[in-house]
Amino acid sequence: MAHDRQAILQRMARLEGQMRGIRQMLESDRDCPEILVQMSAARAALDKVARLVFEDHLDHCLLDAVREGDAEPRLAEIKAAFARYFLP
């Protein structure tokens, strides 16, 4: 996470706040549709962070591996990570 580490960490801090807010909503027995809206927003925020981490990995780690002639293991690693996160 070399490229936008601080931006990613800031997004994660906001996401942590969102999760605490959802927990409070659940504890205070708020309406289900309100909770689901917030959960959807949190999921979208987490997906955005995942995309940023993935893009950063492609931009830096994979590019470095290509330059060093060691791209095949890194490519397999990226494919596996992509499948685990992005594909159901």
C-alpha positions, 0 to 999 in steps of 0.5 A: 500500500505505498501509493495512497496509504493515508487515503486508504487509512482515512477511508477505513477510519470513516468505515469504522465510524459507519460500523459503530453507527450501525451497531448503535442503530441496531441497539436502539432498535431503529427501523430495518430499512434505515439500518439496511441503507446504512449497511449498503453504504458501509458495504460500498465504502468497503468495496471502494477501499478494496478497489483502492488496495487492489489498484495499488497492488497492481500499480506497484507490486505487480509492476515491480514483479514484471520489472524483476522478471517475477510476474507469474507468481504475483499474477497468480496471487492477484488472481486468487485475491481477486476471486476471493474478494470480488467474485461470489 
